[in-house]
Amino acid sequence: MKKTLSLIATLFLLNGCAETLALLGPASSALSGGNIAQSAVSSAVGYGVKKQTGMSPTQHALAYVQEHNPENKKENCIGIKSTNSKACTIANKKVAFARDQVKQAVNKKKISFSKKFAEARKIGKKSFIFDNKIYNTSFKKTETKKSTFFNR
């Protein structure tokens, strides 16, 4: 009982020390055998970001989620089992946008290739150059000789 009360009292007294304890991250990872350099850089970057912007990296991430998902929708992530989060909604939107951009680029290339091909055929050229490659416009039918070995 005495131990529990002393722990609770210590918790209330040291509640304001959370910020300074966060800077001890590299020391704690060194004791536990973690990567010292990575944790030191992470702490330094986090401190620098907070000093410059007034917000921690976590607060920046939350602001990004609120900006790109104002409806607070939660969706399942593709390829991750039983994950339903706001970050997945944003990721799915970004993937869909990128997919549309790729489809548009591919369609533009197909259309421009088709136009080039049609122009070359109309003029009567036997070949044309597209994207530094030479393409043949003539369609010659080649007859294949049938094997007499299989036709017995």
Secondary structure as UniProt FT lines:
FT   HELIX           2..13
FT   HELIX           15..17
FT   HELIX           18..22
FT   TURN            23..24
FT   HELIX           25..32
FT   HELIX           36..53
FT   HELIX           57..68
FT   TURN            70..71
FT   STRAND          75..76
FT   TURN            78..79
FT   TURN            81..82
FT   STRAND          84..85
FT   HELIX           86..123
FT   STRAND          127..130
FT   TURN            131..132
FT   STRAND          133..136
FT   TURN            148..150
//
